[in-house]
Amino acid sequence: MALYISTDRLLGLLAHTMEEFDQAQSHFEDAVSFSRNAGYRPERVWSLCDYADMLLDRKRATDQYMAKALFEESLSISTELDMGPLKERVESRKSALPV
């Protein structure tokens, strides 16, 4: 089984850790776009989830709505691919969001 980890997702995680949120957003958007175009669905799910986590940490006015949409897409794909631990992680974070 081959594993693929997007360089952009790793750079997004690093930028998120350093609280360089705009740079992290750019990397996560590139990771999601690349994995969508390449058909790497498991990597796309992880990228969506990590991107949503970053948005929640950034705390801008519209970030919560965007994070919710990213979590919903991630949940849909992780359910379809039977990615149990990631599905639980997404469900937990999504349920913590206000309605």
HUKA-V979380 format. One record per residue. N is the residue number from 1. RES is the residue in one small letter. SS is DSSP state (2 for helix, 1 for strand, 0 for the rest). PHI is phi as a letter, one per 20 degrees, with the letter a starting at -180 (NA if undefined). Layout:
n	res	ss	phi
N	RES	SS	PHI
N	RES	SS	PHI
This chain:
n	res	ss	phi
1	m	0	NA
2	a	0	e
3	l	0	d
4	y	0	c
5	i	0	c
6	s	0	f
7	t	2	f
8	d	2	f
9	r	2	f
10	l	2	f
11	l	2	f
12	g	2	f
13	l	2	f
14	l	2	f
15	a	2	f
16	h	2	f
17	t	2	g
18	m	0	e
19	e	0	m
20	e	0	e
21	f	2	f
22	d	2	f
23	q	2	f
24	a	2	f
25	q	2	g
26	s	2	g
27	h	2	f
28	f	2	f
29	e	2	f
30	d	2	f
31	a	2	f
32	v	2	f
33	s	2	f
34	f	2	f
35	s	2	f
36	r	2	f
37	n	2	f
38	a	2	e
39	g	0	m
40	y	0	e
41	r	2	f
42	p	2	f
43	e	2	f
44	r	2	f
45	v	2	f
46	w	2	f
47	s	2	f
48	l	2	f
49	c	2	f
50	d	2	f
51	y	2	f
52	a	2	f
53	d	2	g
54	m	2	f
55	l	2	f
56	l	2	f
57	d	2	f
58	r	2	f
59	k	0	m
60	r	0	e
61	a	0	g
62	t	0	e
63	d	2	f
64	q	2	f
65	y	2	f
66	m	2	f
67	a	2	f
68	k	2	f
69	a	2	f
70	l	2	f
71	f	2	f
72	e	2	f
73	e	2	f
74	s	2	f
75	l	2	f
76	s	2	f
77	i	2	f
78	s	2	f
79	t	2	f
80	e	2	f
81	l	0	e
82	d	0	l
83	m	0	e
84	g	2	g
85	p	2	f
86	l	2	f
87	k	2	g
88	e	2	f
89	r	2	f
90	v	2	f
91	e	2	g
92	s	2	f
93	r	2	f
94	k	2	f
95	s	2	f
96	a	0	f
97	l	0	f
98	p	0	f
99	v	0	f
